Amino acid sequence: MGLSSSRWPSIRRAFVFLVLFAHACNGFYLPGSYMHTYSKNDEIYAKVNSLTSIETELPFSYYSLPYCKPRGGVKKSAENLGELLMGDQIDNSPYRFRMNVNETVYLCTTSPLNENEVKLLKQRTRDLYQVNMILDNLPAMRYAQQNGVNIQWTGFPVGYTPPNSNDDYIINHLKFRVLIHEYEGSGVEIIGTGEEGMGVISEADDKKKASGFEIVGFEVFPCSVKHNPEVMLKLHLHENISAISCPGELDKSQIIREQERVSFTYEVEFVKSDTRWPSRWDAYLKMEGARVHWFSILNSLMVITFLAGIVFVIFLRTVRRDLTKYEELDKEAQAQMNEELSGWKLVVGDVFREPECSKLLCVMVGDGFQITGMAVVTIVFAAFGFMSPASRGMLLTGMIVLYLFLGIAAGYVGVRMWRTIKGTSEGWRSVSWSVACFFPGIAFAILTVLNFILWANNSTGAIPISLYFVLFSLWFCVSVPLTLLGGFFGTRAEAIQYPVRTNQIPREIPARKYPSWLLVLGAGTLPFGTLFIELFFILSSIWLGRFYYVFGFLLIVLLLLVIVCAEVSVVLTYMHLCVEDWRWWWKSFFASGSVALYVFLYSINYLVFDLQSLSGPVSAVLYLGYSLLMAVAIMLSTGTIGFLMSFYFVHYLFSSVKID
């Protein structure tokens, strides 16, 4: 049937309207961010985030140091769940900018530094703490040279210590360079703008051009300047002063010493740029080492091809050949052949025997399915640009929300596997509760221990008590009910029927020269070979404060990892069945899940050789705690992939056998 002719005009009109609308909307929208348009002389206030250091990994509040406070007091910005968990504490600041106005401004002069303030400033300076400032949602970027190489950092240091010196100097003068792009609209009029919202634009009556400015870059050049406190005390907040040049001599820099008064000043220069607003994050997200990413992918493809060849041989050369020969025989020949069976065909009566700790296996498979689903959906959304770096904490918030709602899938998978193993739905509530509490319980236990350490050090990275109650509420009011609901659906789903019967007496497993677990643990090296190069970049982004935004590469690596885990588990399961070892359940799980052991060992290697700046036992304990949590999640995810693929393989294999 075709469309009636009367409907074609309306369809054509809709199509023409859609094309015209698309042409009129000559813009770009990055999810999670909004374009702010400013007019000349508009006031914009910078914000400050927590002080951070790659040496301690303990964030502290900006105002824990004797910095100038804004008029009207310190006010915290609204933060999402991810920002709070990451230890971000974004506050307002006295740094004021007037759009497209170059000026040098005085902030304040501190009271004479006391012993505690000097001790704290020196400690933060020696621990290489960075001040993180934000303007129009862009972090301040600093360019520097190290060993003749130009490098870029976000933030600027609290202070610095000259070589071969015991004196420390505070950074008290900042040179800001704000890159702006002039916005020109045709027949538009800027109604209102503001830092907190998007500029409202309406059509002008006279169709004349109106212009505004977009901030597309924020750079800072810090230095230390010794001011005359008597002169500075006569000035007021935001009062303009003469230009200041950064001194090269130490005696003209501001030393950190008791009874010293520190004066804070800054200057701002607005520079017009051809960079458009949609591209302003490109400077932060420059992808370095693209060849390394491609090498990692090619390396993984070689591993996959090798394993795929083995699987191909198993299926087409061995399994199918044996089954074809068996099916061509008559009944008497089959009976005679049954007596001469060898290898995997001998365990036909034991291959589906209930494994040890079957409930724990179902729980771990359910949690692993939940974690895998969360990772896949998050990385797919991030790869398509829905996780903007401008929306701080949104990646972690999205992961938590996805994990909560995927509880229904976890309960379903765990209970259905329980029904398959037990043959009955009895006890499904206990399994669902265990699925809902197993991994979150481990995560809460690790995070609580780490949180006590952060509390003891007065770090902003510590989770507040109020947030603990929020997380517990999400756990027990959202995740647990959804997991129970998924478990209920699992009891109503059609049970997976075994293709062969299980004997009452278990078959004796022949003795082996070496433990089978050695083979299982060794199998984890293949998935790790797929993962470890990308793991280096991820660890660097987490612990060295670098941006990680190559989610396209990460998505490819994730898909390759899933394929390798499935292939490794299938090959290992087949090898165990061939030597008449019918206890394949747990071994198929840990054949791919053992990659977590190598991930944790690599994390320790990264701590020793790449995080040499990390100092103190507290920082090491925090690092190892978070690494352990990551390893547990990877074990559950990869183990589940391998187990489910092996279960399908064994079910398919023995469904083709007609042995009574």
C-alpha positions in Angstrom: 0.0 0.0 0.0 1.2 3.5 -0.8 0.6 6.8 0.8 -2.5 8.6 -0.3 -1.9 11.6 -2.6 -3.7 13.9 -0.1 -1.0 13.3 2.5 1.9 14.3 0.3 1.5 18.1 0.4 1.5 18.1 4.3 4.6 15.9 4.3 6.4 18.2 1.8 5.5 21.2 3.9 6.8 19.6 7.0 10.1 18.6 5.2 10.6 22.1 3.8 9.9 23.6 7.3 12.5 21.2 8.8 15.1 22.2 6.2 14.5 25.9 6.8 14.6 25.5 10.5 17.9 23.5 10.3 19.4 26.2 8.1 18.2 29.0 10.5 19.7 27.2 13.5 23.3 27.9 12.5 24.7 26.9 15.9 26.3 24.3 18.0 25.3 22.8 21.3 27.6 20.8 23.5 25.5 18.8 25.9 25.8 20.0 29.5 27.1 23.5 28.7 25.5 26.8 27.7 26.9 29.8 25.7 27.3 32.9 27.8 27.3 36.2 25.8 28.6 39.3 27.5 28.5 43.0 26.6 31.4 45.4 27.1 32.0 46.3 30.8 29.9 43.4 32.0 31.2 42.1 35.4 32.3 38.5 35.5 33.5 36.9 38.7 35.9 34.0 38.7 35.3 31.0 40.9 37.8 28.8 42.8 37.9 25.1 43.2 39.7 22.9 45.8 43.5 23.1 46.1 44.9 19.9 44.6 48.3 18.2 44.5 49.7 15.2 42.6 51.9 14.6 45.6 49.3 14.0 48.2 46.0 13.5 46.4 44.3 15.2 49.3 42.2 18.2 48.2 41.7 21.2 50.5 39.5 24.2 50.5 40.9 27.3 48.8 40.0 29.4 51.8 42.0 27.2 54.2 44.9 29.5 53.2 45.0 33.2 54.0 43.6 34.4 50.7 41.4 37.4 50.0 37.7 36.8 50.6 35.0 38.2 48.4 32.8 41.1 49.5 29.7 39.6 51.1 31.5 36.4 52.3 32.3 33.0 50.8 29.4 31.3 49.1 29.5 27.7 47.8 28.2 26.9 44.3 25.6 24.3 43.8 27.4 20.9 43.2 26.1 17.7 41.8 26.6 14.3 43.2 29.7 13.6 41.1 31.5 16.8 42.2 30.9 16.1 45.8 32.3 12.5 45.5 35.3 13.9 43.6 36.1 16.3 46.4 35.4 19.5 44.4 34.4 22.5 46.4 33.6 25.4 44.2 33.4 28.8 45.9 33.0 32.4 44.8 36.1 34.6 44.7 37.0 38.3 44.7 38.6 38.2 41.3 36.4 40.4 39.2 36.7 41.0 35.4 35.0 43.6 33.3 34.5 42.4 29.8 37.0 43.8 27.3 38.5 46.2 29.9 42.3 45.8 30.5 43.2 46.8 34.1 45.5 46.1 37.0 43.5 45.6 40.3 44.3 45.5 44.0 42.6 42.9 46.1 43.6 43.0 49.7 46.5 42.9 52.2 46.5 40.2 54.9 47.1 40.7 58.5 50.7 39.8 59.7 51.1 36.0 59.1 51.1 34.0 62.3 53.0 30.8 62.9 50.1 28.5 61.9 49.5 30.3 58.6 53.2 30.3 57.7 53.5 26.6 58.5 50.4 25.8 56.4 51.6 28.0 53.4 55.0 26.3 53.5 53.5 22.9 53.7 51.2 23.5 50.7 54.0 25.0 48.7 56.4 22.1 49.4 53.6 19.6 48.5 53.1 21.3 45.1 49.5 22.3 45.7 47.8 24.1 42.8 45.1 26.8 42.9 42.3 25.9 40.5 40.4 28.9 39.2 37.3 28.9 36.8 36.0 31.7 34.6 32.9 31.1 32.6 33.2 27.4 33.3 36.7 27.3 31.8 39.7 26.3 34.1 42.6 28.6 34.2 45.5 27.2 32.0 49.1 27.9 32.6 51.9 27.4 30.1 55.4 26.5 31.2 58.7 25.0 29.9 60.1 21.9 31.4 63.4 20.5 30.0 63.0 22.5 26.9 59.4 21.2 26.2 56.3 23.4 26.3 53.8 21.9 28.7 50.4 23.1 29.8 48.8 22.8 33.2 45.4 23.7 34.7 45.8 26.0 37.7 48.8 27.7 39.2 51.0 26.9 42.3 50.4 28.2 45.8 54.1 29.2 45.9 57.5 28.0 44.9 60.8 27.1 46.5 64.0 28.1 44.6 66.7 25.5 44.1 69.1 25.1 47.0 67.0 27.3 49.3 65.0 26.8 52.4 62.9 29.9 51.8 59.4 29.7 50.2 57.7 32.4 48.2 54.0 32.9 47.7 52.3 33.6 44.4 50.5 36.9 45.1 50.2 38.5 41.6 48.4 36.9 38.7 48.4 38.0 35.1 45.3 36.8 33.4 44.8 36.7 29.6 41.2 36.2 28.6 40.6 35.1 25.0 37.3 36.4 23.7 35.5 36.0 20.4 33.3 38.8 19.2 29.8 37.6 18.6 27.9 39.3 15.7 24.3 38.5 15.1 22.0 39.5 12.2 18.8 41.1 13.3 19.3 40.1 16.9 19.3 42.0 20.1 20.9 40.9 23.4 18.2 41.2 26.0 20.2 40.0 29.0 23.4 38.1 29.9 24.9 36.7 33.0 27.5 34.2 34.2 24.9 31.8 35.6 22.7 31.6 32.6 22.6 31.8 28.8 22.3 35.1 27.1 18.8 35.7 26.0 18.6 36.8 22.3 15.5 38.2 20.6 14.9 39.5 17.1 15.5 43.2 16.8 12.9 45.4 15.2 15.3 47.4 13.0 17.2 44.3 11.9 20.5 45.9 12.7 23.5 44.0 13.9 24.2 43.7 17.6 27.4 42.3 19.0 28.6 40.7 22.2 31.6 38.7 23.5 32.1 35.0 24.2 34.9 33.8 26.5 36.9 31.2 24.6 40.1 31.0 26.6 41.4 31.6 30.2 45.2 31.7 30.8 47.1 32.7 33.9 50.8 33.7 34.4 51.6 33.7 38.1 54.5 35.4 39.9 55.5 36.6 43.3 55.9 40.4 44.0 56.9 42.1 47.2 54.6 45.1 47.7 54.9 48.0 50.1 52.2 47.1 52.7 52.0 50.7 54.0 51.0 51.9 50.5 48.7 48.9 49.8 46.8 49.3 53.0 45.5 52.6 51.8 43.8 51.0 48.8 40.4 49.4 48.6 39.1 46.2 47.0 39.0 46.3 43.2 40.8 49.7 43.1 42.9 50.2 39.9 46.6 50.5 40.3 49.6 51.0 38.0 50.9 48.1 36.0 53.1 45.6 37.8 56.1 43.7 36.3 57.1 40.3 37.6 60.6 40.6 39.2 63.4 38.1 38.4 65.2 38.7 41.7 64.3 36.8 44.9 64.7 39.9 47.1 61.8 41.5 45.2 59.5 38.5 45.6 57.1 37.9 48.5 58.7 35.5 51.0 56.6 33.4 53.4 57.6 34.4 56.8 56.0 35.3 60.2 54.8 38.9 60.6 54.9 39.4 56.9 51.9 41.2 55.3 51.0 39.7 51.9 49.3 42.0 49.3 47.4 40.3 46.5 47.0 41.9 43.1 46.1 40.9 39.6 45.9 42.2 36.1 43.8 41.2 33.2 44.2 41.5 29.5 41.5 40.7 27.0 42.7 39.3 23.6 40.4 38.8 20.6 40.6 35.3 19.2 39.3 33.5 16.1 38.4 30.5 18.3 34.7 29.9 18.3 32.8 29.1 21.5 32.1 25.4 20.5 35.9 24.9 20.0 37.1 26.5 23.2 37.7 23.2 25.0 40.0 22.0 22.2 43.0 23.5 24.0 42.3 21.4 27.1 41.4 18.2 25.3 44.3 18.0 22.9 44.7 14.3 22.2 48.4 13.3 22.6 49.8 9.9 21.8 47.2 9.0 19.1 49.7 6.6 17.7 49.9 4.8 21.0 46.1 4.4 21.1 46.1 2.9 17.6 49.0 0.6 18.5 47.0 -0.6 21.5 44.0 -1.3 19.2 46.1 -3.1 16.6 47.8 -5.2 19.4 44.3 -6.2 20.6 43.2 -7.1 17.1 46.2 -9.4 16.8 45.2 -11.1 20.1 41.6 -11.4 19.0 42.6 -12.9 15.6 44.9 -15.5 17.3 42.1 -16.5 19.8 39.5 -16.5 17.1 41.6 -18.9 15.1 41.7 -21.3 18.1 38.0 -21.0 18.6 37.5 -21.6 14.9 39.5 -24.8 15.1 37.6 -25.9 18.2 34.2 -25.5 16.5 34.8 -26.4 12.9 37.7 -28.9 13.1 37.2 -30.7 16.3 33.6 -30.3 17.7 31.7 -30.4 14.4 33.8 -33.2 13.0 33.2 -35.4 16.1 29.5 -34.6 16.1 29.2 -35.3 12.4 30.9 -38.6 12.7 28.7 -39.6 15.6 25.5 -38.7 13.9 26.4 -40.7 10.8 26.7 -43.9 12.8 23.8 -46.3 13.4 22.5 -47.1 16.9 24.7 -50.2 17.5 27.8 -48.3 16.4 26.8 -45.4 18.6 26.4 -47.7 21.6 29.9 -49.2 20.9 31.3 -45.7 20.4 29.8 -44.6 23.8 32.0 -47.1 25.5 35.1 -45.7 23.7 34.4 -42.0 24.3 37.2 -39.8 25.4 37.7 -36.1 26.3 34.8 -33.7 26.7 32.2 -36.3 25.7 33.0 -38.3 28.9 31.7 -35.6 31.2 28.3 -35.4 29.6 26.6 -36.6 32.8 28.5 -34.1 35.1 29.0 -30.9 33.0 25.8 -29.3 34.4 26.3 -30.5 38.0 25.7 -27.7 40.5 29.0 -25.8 41.3 30.2 -25.0 44.7 29.0 -21.7 46.2 26.4 -21.5 43.5 24.6 -18.6 45.2 27.7 -16.5 45.3 28.3 -17.2 41.6 24.8 -16.0 40.7 25.3 -12.9 42.8 28.6 -12.1 41.2 27.2 -12.7 37.7 24.3 -10.4 38.4 26.5 -7.6 39.8 28.9 -8.1 36.9 26.1 -7.7 34.4 25.1 -4.5 36.1 28.6 -3.0 36.1 29.1 -4.0 32.5 25.9 -2.4 31.4 26.8 0.8 33.3 30.2 0.9 31.7 29.0 0.3 28.1 26.2 2.9 28.2 28.4 5.5 29.9 31.2 5.1 27.4 28.8 5.1 24.4 27.2 8.3 25.6 30.6 9.9 26.3 32.0 8.8 22.9 29.1 10.6 21.2 29.8 13.8 23.2 27.0 13.6 25.8 29.5 13.9 28.7 30.9 17.4 28.4 34.0 18.2 30.4 32.3 21.6 31.1 29.8 19.7 33.2 32.0 18.7 36.1 31.1 15.6 37.9 28.4 14.6 35.3 30.4 11.5 34.2 30.4 10.1 37.7 26.8 11.2 38.4 25.7 9.5 35.2 27.5 6.3 36.1 25.8 6.2 39.5 22.3 6.8 38.1 22.9 4.1 35.5 24.1 1.7 38.1 21.0 2.3 40.2 18.5 1.7 37.4 20.4 -1.3 36.0 19.7 -3.0 39.3 16.6 -4.4 37.6 18.8 -6.2 35.0 21.2 -7.4 37.8 18.3 -9.0 39.8 16.9 -10.6 36.6 20.2 -12.2 35.5 21.1 -13.3 39.0 17.8 -15.0 39.8 17.4 -16.6 36.4 20.8 -18.1 36.7 19.8 -19.3 40.2 16.7 -20.9 38.8 18.8 -22.6 36.1 21.2 -24.1 38.5 18.7 -25.1 41.2 15.7 -25.9 39.0 13.4 -23.9 41.3 12.7 -20.3 42.2 12.9 -21.0 45.9 15.3 -18.6 47.6 15.1 -15.9 44.9 14.5 -13.1 47.4 17.7 -14.0 49.2 19.6 -14.0 45.9 18.1 -10.6 44.9 19.1 -9.0 48.2 22.6 -10.4 47.9 22.9 -9.0 44.4 21.7 -5.6 45.6 24.2 -5.6 48.5 27.3 -7.4 47.3 29.3 -4.9 45.2 27.7 -1.8 46.8 28.6 -3.2 50.2 32.3 -3.7 49.1 32.3 -0.2 47.7 30.9 1.4 50.9 33.3 -0.6 53.1 36.4 0.6 51.1 35.1 4.2 50.8 34.3 4.4 54.5 37.8 3.4 55.4 39.2 6.0 53.0 36.8 8.6 54.2 38.0 8.3 57.8 41.5 8.9 56.5 40.3 12.0 54.6 38.3 13.2 57.6 41.4 12.9 59.8 43.3 15.1 57.4 40.5 17.7 57.1 40.4 17.2 53.3 37.5 18.4 51.2 37.7 15.0 49.5 35.9 13.5 52.6 32.3 12.6 51.9 30.0 14.7 54.2 27.7 12.8 56.6 24.7 14.3 54.7 26.0 12.8 51.5 26.4 9.4 53.1 22.7 9.5 54.0 21.8 10.5 50.4 23.9 7.5 49.0 22.3 5.1 51.5 18.9 6.4 50.5 19.6 5.9 46.8 20.9 2.4 47.6 18.0 1.1 49.7 15.2 3.2 48.2 16.1 2.8 44.5 18.7 0.1 43.8 17.4 -2.6 46.2 13.7 -2.3 45.2 14.6 -2.4 41.5 16.9 -5.4 42.0 14.1 -7.2 43.8 11.7 -6.3 41.0 14.2 -7.7 38.5 14.5 -10.8 40.6 10.7 -11.2 40.5 10.8 -10.9 36.7 13.6 -13.6 36.7 11.2 -16.0 38.5 8.6 -15.5 35.8 11.0 -15.9 32.9 11.3 -19.3 31.1 13.9 -21.5 32.8 16.9 -22.5 30.8 16.7 -26.3 30.3 19.8 -28.4 30.3 20.3 -30.5 27.2 21.6 -33.5 29.1 20.8 -35.2 32.4 23.1 -35.1 35.4 24.3 -38.3 37.0 23.6 -38.9 40.7 27.3 -39.9 41.4 29.9 -37.3 40.3 32.6 -38.5 38.0 36.1 -38.7 39.3 38.4 -36.0 37.8 41.8 -37.4 36.6 44.9 -36.2 38.4 46.9 -33.5 36.6 50.6 -32.7 36.7 49.9 -29.0 37.5 47.0 -27.1 39.1 44.3 -26.0 36.7 44.2 -22.6 38.5 47.6 -21.7 37.1 46.2 -21.9 33.6 43.2 -19.8 34.7 45.3 -17.1 36.3 47.6 -17.0 33.2 44.6 -16.6 30.9 44.1 -13.1 32.4 47.2 -11.8 30.7 45.5 -11.8 27.3 42.6 -9.4 28.3 45.2 -7.3 30.2 47.2 -7.0 27.0 44.1 -5.4 25.4 43.6 -3.0 28.2 46.9 -1.9 29.7 47.9 0.9 27.4 44.5 2.6 27.8 44.7 2.0 31.5 47.9 4.1 31.6 46.0 7.1 30.2 43.1 6.6 32.5 45.3 6.4 35.6 47.2 9.5 34.4 44.0 11.5 34.0 42.8 10.4 37.5 46.0 10.9 39.5 48.0 13.5 37.5 45.0 15.9 36.9 45.0 15.5 33.2 41.9 15.6 31.0 40.8 12.3 29.5 38.4 12.7 26.6 39.4 10.0 24.0 36.2 8.0 24.7 36.1 6.9 21.1 39.3 5.0 21.6 38.0 3.7 24.9 34.8 2.4 23.3 36.8 0.5 20.8 39.1 -1.0 23.5 36.0 -1.9 25.5 34.5 -3.8 22.6 37.8 -5.6 22.0 38.1 -6.4 25.7 34.6 -8.0 25.6 35.6 -10.2 22.6 38.9 -11.3 24.1 37.3 -12.1 27.5 34.6 -14.2 25.7 37.2 -16.0 23.6 39.6 -16.7 26.4 36.9 -18.2 28.6 35.6 -20.4 25.8 39.0 -21.8 25.0 39.8 -22.4 28.7 36.5 -24.1 29.3 37.0 -26.4 26.3 40.5 -27.3 27.5 39.2 -28.3 30.9 36.4 -30.3 29.5 38.9 -32.1 27.2 40.8 -33.4 30.2 37.6 -34.5 31.9 37.4 -31.6 34.3 33.7 -30.9 34.6 34.1 -28.1 37.2 34.1 -25.3 34.6 31.7 -22.8 36.2 34.1 -20.9 38.5 37.1 -21.4 36.2 35.3 -19.8 33.2 34.4 -16.9 35.5 38.0 -16.3 36.7 39.6 -17.1 33.3 38.6 -13.7 32.1 38.0 -12.2 35.6 41.7 -12.8 36.5 42.6 -9.7 34.4 41.6 -7.7 37.6 44.7 -9.2 39.3 47.0 -7.8 36.6 45.2 -4.5 36.7 45.8 -4.2 40.4 49.4 -5.2 40.0 49.8 -2.7 37.2 48.3 0.0 39.5 51.0 -0.8 42.1 53.7 -0.6 39.3 52.2 2.8 38.3 52.4 4.0 41.9 56.1 3.0 42.3 57.5 4.0 38.9 55.1 6.7 37.5 53.7 8.4 40.6 57.1 9.0 42.2 55.9 12.4 43.3 53.2 10.8 45.5 54.5 11.2 49.0 53.4 9.8 52.4 51.6 6.6 53.5 48.2 8.4 53.6 48.4 9.1 49.8 49.5 5.6 49.1 46.7 4.1 51.1 44.1 6.3 49.2 45.6 5.3 45.9 45.6 1.6 46.7 42.1 1.7 48.1 40.6 3.3 45.0 42.7 0.9 42.8 41.3 -2.1 44.8 37.7 -0.9 44.2 38.4 -0.5 40.5 40.0 -4.0 40.3 36.9 -5.6 42.0 34.6 -3.9 39.5 36.7 -5.1 36.6 36.8 -8.6 38.0 33.0 -8.8 38.3 32.5 -7.3 34.8 35.0 -9.3 32.8 34.2 -12.5 34.8 30.6 -12.2 33.9 31.3 -11.8 30.2 33.5 -14.9 30.2 31.1 -17.0 32.3 28.0 -16.2 30.2 29.8 -16.9 27.0 31.2 -20.2 28.4 27.7 -21.2 29.6 26.3 -20.6 26.1 29.2 -22.5 24.6 28.7 -25.5 26.9 25.0 -25.5 26.4 25.4 -25.4 22.6 28.1 -28.1 22.7 26.1 -30.7 24.7 22.8 -29.9 23.1 24.3 -31.5 20.0 25.2 -34.7 21.8 22.6 -37.6 21.9 24.1 -39.7 24.6 21.7 -41.1 27.2 
